[in-house]
């Protein structure tokens, strides 16, 4: 179990905790980018095909 030191949020996945930690820092990581409009997001599921 991984636990957030800031708010106590707990989860079973280290990557999920790392992603959660960004909610406290305001850090935004844009990994996926739409080649048509330039929209960027951190999760591939957020990109929608035209």
N, C-alpha and C positions, 0 to 999 in steps of 0.2 A: 504494500500500500504506500502510495506517495502522497505527501501532504504539503499544501501551500503554507509557507511560513508567515505570509501576510494575512490571509483571511481564514485559513483552516480548511479550505476546499481539499477534498481527498479523492483519489482515483487509483486505479490499478495499472495505469499506463504512464510511463515516464514522459513520453512524447506529449501526451495529453496535458500533463501538468506543466510542461514547458510552454505549450500553446496557451494554457490558462494564465500563466505568469505574465504574459504580454498584456493582459487586461489591466494589470497594475502599473506597468511601465509606459503604456501608450505606444510601444514599439509595434510597427506594422511591417510584416514581411510579405512582399508581393512576389510570389514565385510563378504564378500562372498569369499569362497575359494574352488577351484576345488580339489576334493579328489584324482583325477588321477594324475594331473601334478603339483599341488601346486599353480597354478596361483591364485592371489588374486585381488579383485576389490571392489569398494564401491557400485556398483549397480548390482543387480541380473541379469538385462538384458544383462550385459556384459559377463556373463558366457554362453558358448555355449555347447550344448550337443554333444558328439562325434557321 
